[in-house]
């Protein structure tokens, strides 16, 4: 390939051998050598040395990228200009790179460093890459979402959000909602085929957890994320729609959690005055409370996927599982379009009833610095499925063992009280709701706050929990969830396998 050959030739002049693809060169510029002193005897012998500088990506530790510069010297002006012209022509052919971006900055999220992070670490790289921006500093909740509904977004090559997972979720809802409105799609219909957005979303991490960024890039580092935007990376990602009574509640891309994680987010919302420590406090309080919830989970297995939640094959850059699963899903849809029976009508729904400490659905690993493997290490970003994790009622000690597995390399699903399924749709109805509307076999009396008389002890059955939807509270326990395959794209490429760290010379 021309680009790879050219980049290899460039780097062969260095004191260390390193091949850099054209796609990872930020820009090239002629270097002003007037007034500079050259210590190398080789260049001192040149009467009129000419130079150009290549700004490129350098890989560092733990999936981090860094902006690096390399200056090349030429004895002839014509040769120097030839290199510049050739490299610029190759860079011009990279049409996936953004030229004009809309940037939303949340000045309040995380530690309130969003604006500072953007100005110091991101803006200089955008300027270097000749990317123009329009910046909106959000002033209230849903400011970004409302703006995306109102602005003319056709003039942008992408949307960038500077903040945490909440900021990303707001931009996601605005972009997906705007796309459906323009396409005439009713989002309140659970079976509606949603239209993918043509714009990519870039995430500059500046929150407290930054789970989405960590799960798609492998690190929470602003400079790394900015460089992925600059080089025009693209990563498709699934989005789940959450409905109740034919009304869209929210979209989810990471965690949809009922029970333990729902109780944590519900309790922490009442303690915002505590700052970020509220999550640790509410987590401990919820663990000690040890509430379990009775209900029915119905799900449609994702038979189109080529992986499983326990195959220990994580989603990585250029993921085969995501590509193949997307292809299989498209084949299913084609059969339906040509008059064959609908795949969803043929496939059999599975039903699981019982008492649960937690019900989690993850579209991604949900990895973060505290839990490097995440809630479901083998979950895939773009395979059109969600990993449904059911944690049945157990002792507090066993539940603690399960939680600890999230922080190490152990198989967190290797417990008798844990079940995991790969699904493309699921529904949940809590027991009190079942008894009220008669939609399932009633068992008589409600057990609100009552101590469980059956084993295991120290587990309390209460009426209902709330859903934690990517960090937001959904008060309705009865929901219907559907995964929409590769509905959005990010400025990312996925976590790279065996990424090589370069020398710091």
Secondary structure, 3 states (H helix, E strand, C coil): CHHHHHHHHHHCCCCCCCCCCHHHEEEEEECCCCCCCCCCHHHHCCCCCEEEEEEEEEECCCCCEEEEEEEEEECCHHHHHHHHHHHHHHHHCCCCCCCEEEEEEECCCCCCCHHHHHHHHHHHHHHHCCCEEEEEEECCCCHHHHHHHHCCHHHCCEEEEEECHHHHHHHHHHHHHHHHHHHCCCCCCCCCCCCCCCCEEEEEECCCCCHHHHHHHCCCCHHHHHHHHHCCCCEEEEEEEEEECCEEEEEECCEEEEEHHHHHHHHHHCCHHHCCHHHHHHHHHHHHHCEEEEEEEEEEECCCCCCCCCCCCCCCCCCHHHHHHHHHHHHHHHHHHCCCCCHHHHCCEEEEEEEEEEEEEECCCCCECCECCCCCCCCCCCCCCEEEEEEECCCHHHHHHHHHHHHCCCCCCCCCCEEEEEEEEEEEEEHHHHHHHCCCCCCCCCCCCEECCCCCCCCEECCCCCEEECCEEECCCCEEEEEEEEEEEECCCCCCCCCCCCCCC
